[in-house]
């Protein structure tokens, strides 16, 4: 029998973050873009845009753009895991 059995996986923060291979940041004025590359080479883009020059902080831009990318990565992983675990 050539049927492949895929083990059930749990969607934990540890699992999702373990899929990140590289993180890069790009800046354009008050816009910060975070690009996460997964182990498989898939890219997830998160962004943070500040509305006030006085409140802009590169560190906060990095923090919020990474949080946005992480949320999107979690959603992609959730979709994938729900798909393979339903079989």
C-alpha positions in Angstrom: 0.0 0.0 0.0 1.5 3.3 -1.1 -0.8 5.4 1.1 1.1 8.0 3.0 0.0 8.7 6.5 0.6 12.3 7.6 0.7 12.7 11.4 -1.7 15.2 13.0 0.1 18.4 13.8 -0.8 21.0 16.4 -0.8 24.6 15.6 1.3 26.1 18.4 3.2 29.4 18.5 6.4 27.3 18.8 5.6 25.3 15.7 4.7 28.4 13.6 7.8 30.3 14.7 10.0 27.2 14.0 9.0 27.6 10.3 10.7 31.0 10.0 14.1 30.8 8.3 14.9 34.5 7.8 13.5 37.9 8.6 14.4 41.2 6.8 13.1 44.7 7.3 12.7 47.5 4.8 12.0 51.1 5.5 10.4 53.9 3.5 9.8 57.1 5.5 7.4 56.0 8.3 6.5 52.6 6.7 8.2 49.5 7.9 7.9 46.2 6.0 8.9 42.9 7.5 9.6 40.0 5.1 9.6 36.5 6.8 11.0 33.7 4.7 9.9 30.2 5.8 12.0 27.1 5.7 10.3 26.2 2.4 11.1 29.6 0.9 7.6 31.0 1.1 7.6 34.7 1.9 5.2 36.5 4.3 5.0 40.3 4.3 3.9 42.3 7.4 3.7 46.1 7.6 3.5 48.9 10.0 2.7 52.5 9.1 2.9 55.4 11.5 0.7 58.4 11.0 2.9 60.9 12.9 6.6 61.7 12.4 6.8 62.6 16.1 5.7 59.2 17.1 7.6 57.2 14.6 10.2 54.8 16.0 12.2 52.3 13.9 12.1 49.8 16.8 8.3 50.0 17.1 8.0 49.7 13.3 10.0 46.5 13.4 7.9 45.2 16.3 4.6 45.9 14.7 5.5 44.8 11.2 6.9 41.5 12.6 3.7 41.0 14.6 1.7 41.5 11.4 3.9 39.1 9.5 3.6 36.5 12.3 -0.2 36.8 12.3 -0.3 36.2 8.6 2.1 33.2 8.9 -0.1 31.8 11.6 -3.1 32.1 9.2 -1.2 30.3 6.4 -0.2 27.5 8.8 -3.7 27.2 10.1 -5.1 26.8 6.6 -2.5 24.2 5.7 -2.9 22.2 9.0 -6.7 22.2 8.8 -6.4 20.9 5.2 -4.0 18.0 6.0 -5.7 17.2 9.3 -9.1 16.9 7.7 -8.0 13.9 5.5 
